[in-house]
Amino acid sequence: MQPGDQFTAEAAILAGAPAELADLPEFLRRPYDPLSALPEPTAVDRYAAVKALAHRDDLRNRAVAALEELLVRENEERVALEAAGAAATLGSALGQERIGQVLWGQGRKDLRMEAVLILNELASPFAKAELVRVAGDHRFDSDEIRQAAIWGLGKAGLKAYEELLPFIADIDDNVALHAIVAFGSDTSPGAIRRLVEELVAADPRRAPAASEALRLIANETVVRILVEAAGVGRDWVLATLGRLPPTLVRPAVEGSALMRQLGPMLLLSEGANWLASQDRAMDIAFLTKQNL
């Protein structure tokens, strides 16, 4: 065997190259009954079964009882948690209780995070209440679990934007950043008004956070409420309007005294000139760090 041949063989082993491709269409033709897989001796088979049951409408009438029965006897913690999540998805109080035990017990940290991710998928009143509780519990300070809970309350999960407001200036910068970025373009007018109120109050930590959240929401409602709030001494309101896309702001203020104040700021907004795009800003930041 030549050195090159040996390298090729070792590389194939390291890459895990299969001897042959699986016949996937053949497997797709086979019926799968997750209920019959719940007693399987292999944990992976039971895990797959409980994950599947939450999505099988044809088995819904039997699924909750089967999942709750599994919860009584299941010793593998991850399978038990996924079974609880599937049961909770189908309305099981026992499933919710088991998720709560993982969240607030003294068990494995990785499973606590997994419980939060399950809550993000549930998107139920129970899930919302638990995510708010986790996000606000300072026993989890410096733990990514608060960030995950915040993310689940935002645009990637429950879209409970009002629940994000207390966290936009959290003492933990990472929690605050997750809360700011979690606002979506579908944020309600009520939540937008509360963010604008933060601008008017001009707290040195909360006002910049609210301004950034409004910049990211960037819809016509944001512009309208900001224009309503603009006035003498409203520096953060003007600064936020000046950071929004000119195509949104100009139609709302064209020909007004407010336009004369905003005009220079709008020249620096993204899309207003060729250097104001996010890509160009990243290029410039990269080049300024070069030391040749």
C-alpha positions as CSV (number, residue, x, y, z in Angstrom):
1,M,0.0,0.0,0.0
2,Q,1.4,3.4,-1.0
3,P,1.4,6.3,1.6
4,G,-1.4,8.0,-0.4
5,D,-3.5,4.9,-0.3
6,Q,-3.1,4.6,3.5
7,F,-4.1,8.2,4.0
8,T,-7.2,7.7,1.8
9,A,-8.2,4.6,3.9
10,E,-7.7,6.4,7.2
11,A,-9.6,9.5,6.0
12,A,-12.5,7.3,5.0
13,I,-12.5,5.7,8.4
14,L,-12.4,9.1,10.2
15,A,-15.1,10.5,8.0
16,G,-17.3,7.5,8.8
17,A,-17.9,6.6,5.1
18,P,-20.7,4.0,4.8
19,A,-20.1,0.8,3.0
20,E,-23.3,1.4,1.0
21,L,-26.2,3.8,0.9
22,A,-29.4,3.0,2.7
23,D,-32.5,2.3,0.5
24,L,-34.6,5.2,2.0
25,P,-37.7,4.8,-0.2
26,E,-38.0,1.2,1.0
27,F,-38.0,2.4,4.7
28,L,-40.5,5.2,3.8
29,R,-43.0,2.5,2.6
30,R,-42.9,0.7,5.9
31,P,-45.7,1.7,8.4
32,Y,-44.4,2.9,11.7
33,D,-46.4,2.4,14.9
34,P,-44.8,4.5,17.7
35,L,-47.1,3.0,20.3
36,S,-45.7,-0.5,19.8
37,A,-42.2,1.0,20.1
38,L,-42.7,2.4,23.6
39,P,-41.7,-0.9,25.3
40,E,-38.6,-1.3,23.2
41,P,-35.4,-2.2,25.2
42,T,-33.3,0.4,23.3
43,A,-33.6,3.9,24.6
44,V,-33.1,5.4,21.1
45,D,-36.2,3.5,19.9
46,R,-38.3,4.7,22.8
47,Y,-37.0,8.3,22.2
48,A,-38.0,8.2,18.6
49,A,-41.4,6.8,19.5
50,V,-42.3,9.5,22.0
51,K,-41.1,12.2,19.6
52,A,-43.3,10.8,16.9
53,L,-46.5,10.5,19.0
54,A,-46.9,14.2,19.4
55,H,-47.3,14.5,15.6
56,R,-49.6,11.5,15.0
57,D,-53.1,12.7,15.0
58,D,-54.4,9.2,14.1
59,L,-53.1,8.0,17.5
60,R,-54.0,11.0,19.6
61,N,-56.8,9.2,21.5
62,R,-54.4,6.5,22.8
63,A,-51.2,8.6,23.0
64,V,-51.7,10.4,26.3
65,A,-52.4,7.3,28.3
66,A,-49.5,5.5,26.7
67,L,-47.1,8.4,27.4
68,E,-48.2,8.8,31.0
69,E,-47.8,5.1,31.5
70,L,-44.2,5.3,30.1
71,L,-43.5,8.2,32.4
72,V,-44.2,6.0,35.5
73,R,-41.6,3.4,34.5
74,E,-39.0,5.2,32.3
75,N,-35.5,5.3,33.8
76,E,-33.7,7.0,31.0
77,E,-33.9,10.7,31.9
78,R,-33.8,12.2,28.4
79,V,-36.5,9.7,27.1
80,A,-38.6,10.6,30.1
81,L,-38.3,14.3,29.5
82,E,-39.2,14.0,25.8
83,A,-42.2,11.8,26.8
84,A,-43.3,14.5,29.2
85,G,-43.0,17.1,26.4
86,A,-45.0,14.9,24.0
87,A,-47.6,14.3,26.7
88,A,-47.8,18.0,27.5
89,T,-48.2,18.8,23.8
90,L,-51.3,16.6,23.9
91,G,-52.7,18.3,27.0
92,S,-51.4,16.0,29.8
93,A,-51.1,17.6,33.2
94,L,-48.7,14.9,34.2
95,G,-46.5,15.8,31.3
96,Q,-46.5,19.5,32.4
97,E,-45.7,18.4,36.0
98,R,-42.7,16.3,34.9
99,I,-41.3,19.2,32.8
100,G,-41.6,21.4,35.9
101,Q,-39.7,18.9,38.0
102,V,-36.8,18.9,35.6
103,L,-36.8,22.8,35.4
104,W,-36.9,23.4,39.2
105,G,-35.3,20.2,40.6
106,Q,-31.7,19.6,41.3
107,G,-31.1,17.4,38.3
108,R,-28.9,17.6,35.2
109,K,-28.2,21.1,33.9
110,D,-28.3,19.9,30.2
111,L,-31.8,18.5,30.8
112,R,-33.0,21.7,32.3
113,M,-31.9,23.5,29.1
114,E,-33.7,20.8,27.1
115,A,-36.8,21.4,29.1
116,V,-36.7,25.1,28.1
117,L,-36.4,24.2,24.5
118,I,-39.4,21.9,24.8
119,L,-41.4,24.8,26.3
120,N,-40.4,26.9,23.3
121,E,-42.0,24.3,21.1
122,L,-45.1,23.9,23.2
123,A,-46.2,27.5,22.8
124,S,-49.0,27.1,25.4
125,P,-50.1,29.2,28.4
126,F,-48.2,26.7,30.6
127,A,-45.1,27.1,28.5
128,K,-45.3,30.9,28.5
129,A,-45.7,31.1,32.3
130,E,-42.7,28.8,32.9
131,L,-40.5,30.6,30.4
132,V,-41.3,34.0,32.1
133,R,-40.5,32.4,35.4
134,V,-37.2,31.0,34.2
135,A,-36.2,34.3,32.5
136,G,-36.8,36.2,35.7
137,D,-35.2,33.8,38.2
138,H,-31.8,35.1,39.3
139,R,-30.7,31.7,40.5
140,F,-29.9,31.2,36.8
141,D,-27.8,34.3,36.4
142,S,-24.8,33.7,34.2
143,D,-26.6,30.6,32.9
144,E,-27.6,30.4,29.2
145,I,-30.9,29.0,30.3
146,R,-32.3,32.6,30.8
147,Q,-31.2,33.5,27.3
148,A,-33.0,30.5,25.9
149,A,-36.2,31.3,27.8
150,I,-36.1,34.9,26.5
151,W,-35.6,33.6,23.0
152,G,-38.6,31.3,23.4
153,L,-40.8,34.3,24.4
154,G,-39.8,36.2,21.3
155,K,-40.2,36.0,17.6
156,A,-38.6,32.5,17.4
157,G,-41.2,31.1,19.8
158,L,-44.3,32.4,21.5
159,K,-44.1,36.0,20.2
160,A,-45.1,37.2,23.7
161,Y,-43.3,40.5,23.1
162,E,-44.8,42.3,26.2
163,E,-43.0,39.7,28.3
164,L,-39.6,40.8,26.9
165,L,-39.9,44.4,28.0
166,P,-38.5,43.9,31.6
167,F,-35.4,42.2,30.2
168,I,-34.1,44.7,27.5
169,A,-31.7,46.2,30.0
170,D,-31.1,43.2,32.2
171,I,-28.0,43.3,34.4
172,D,-26.8,40.3,32.3
173,D,-25.8,41.8,29.0
174,N,-26.4,38.5,27.1
175,V,-29.9,38.3,28.5
176,A,-30.5,41.9,27.5
177,L,-29.2,41.4,24.0
178,H,-31.4,38.3,23.5
179,A,-34.4,40.3,24.6
180,I,-33.7,43.2,22.3
181,V,-33.2,41.0,19.3
182,A,-36.2,38.8,20.1
183,F,-38.7,41.5,19.0
184,G,-40.2,40.8,15.6
185,S,-41.8,43.0,13.0
186,D,-45.2,41.8,14.2
187,T,-44.7,43.4,17.7
188,S,-48.0,44.8,18.9
189,P,-48.7,48.6,19.0
190,G,-49.0,48.3,22.8
191,A,-45.5,46.9,23.2
192,I,-44.1,49.5,20.7
193,R,-45.7,52.3,22.8
194,R,-44.0,51.0,25.9
195,L,-40.6,50.9,24.2
196,V,-41.2,54.5,23.0
197,E,-42.0,55.4,26.6
198,E,-38.6,54.1,27.6
199,L,-37.0,56.5,25.0
200,V,-38.9,59.5,26.6
201,A,-37.8,58.4,30.1
202,A,-34.2,58.4,28.8
203,D,-32.8,56.0,31.3
204,P,-29.1,55.6,30.3
205,R,-29.4,51.8,30.0
206,R,-33.0,51.2,29.0
207,A,-33.3,54.0,26.4
208,P,-30.5,52.6,24.2
209,A,-32.0,49.1,24.5
210,A,-35.4,50.3,23.5
211,S,-34.0,52.3,20.6
212,E,-32.3,49.2,19.3
213,A,-35.4,47.1,19.7
214,L,-37.4,49.7,17.7
215,R,-34.8,49.8,15.0
216,L,-35.1,46.0,14.6
217,I,-38.9,46.0,14.6
218,A,-38.8,48.8,11.9
219,N,-42.4,48.9,10.8
220,E,-44.9,51.7,10.0
221,T,-46.3,51.5,13.5
222,V,-42.9,52.3,15.0
223,V,-42.6,55.3,12.8
224,R,-46.1,56.6,13.5
225,I,-45.7,56.3,17.3
226,L,-42.3,57.8,17.3
227,V,-43.5,60.8,15.2
228,E,-46.3,61.3,17.7
229,A,-43.8,61.3,20.6
230,A,-41.3,63.6,18.9
231,G,-40.9,67.0,20.5
232,V,-38.7,69.3,22.5
233,G,-36.3,67.3,24.7
234,R,-37.1,64.0,23.1
235,D,-33.5,63.2,22.0
236,W,-33.8,59.4,22.0
237,V,-37.0,59.6,20.0
238,L,-35.3,61.7,17.3
239,A,-32.2,59.5,17.4
240,T,-34.3,56.4,16.9
241,L,-36.2,57.9,14.0
242,G,-32.9,58.8,12.5
243,R,-31.7,55.1,12.6
244,L,-34.8,53.7,10.8
245,P,-34.8,53.0,7.1
246,P,-35.3,56.3,5.2
247,T,-38.0,54.7,3.0
248,L,-40.1,54.2,6.1
249,V,-39.4,57.6,7.8
250,R,-39.5,60.1,4.9
251,P,-43.1,59.6,3.8
252,A,-44.2,60.2,7.4
253,V,-42.3,63.4,8.0
254,E,-41.8,64.9,4.5
255,G,-42.3,68.7,4.4
256,S,-42.4,69.0,8.2
257,A,-40.1,70.7,10.7
258,L,-39.3,67.2,11.9
259,M,-37.9,66.3,8.5
260,R,-35.4,69.2,8.8
261,Q,-34.2,67.7,12.1
262,L,-34.0,64.2,10.8
263,G,-32.5,64.8,7.3
264,P,-28.8,64.7,8.3
265,M,-29.4,61.6,10.4
266,L,-31.2,59.8,7.7
267,L,-28.2,60.2,5.4
268,L,-26.4,57.8,7.7
269,S,-29.1,55.1,7.9
270,E,-28.7,51.7,6.3
271,G,-29.6,52.0,2.6
272,A,-29.1,55.7,2.4
273,N,-25.6,55.6,1.1
274,W,-23.3,52.9,-0.2
275,L,-21.2,52.7,3.1
276,A,-24.2,52.4,5.4
277,S,-25.0,48.7,4.6
278,Q,-24.3,46.0,7.2
279,D,-21.9,44.3,4.9
280,R,-19.9,47.5,4.4
281,A,-19.8,48.2,8.1
282,M,-18.4,44.7,8.7
283,D,-15.8,45.2,5.9
284,I,-14.7,48.5,7.5
285,A,-14.5,47.0,11.0
286,F,-12.4,44.1,9.6
287,L,-10.0,46.4,7.8
288,T,-9.5,48.7,10.7
289,K,-8.3,45.8,12.8
290,Q,-5.6,45.0,10.3
291,N,-2.0,45.8,11.4
292,L,0.2,45.3,8.4
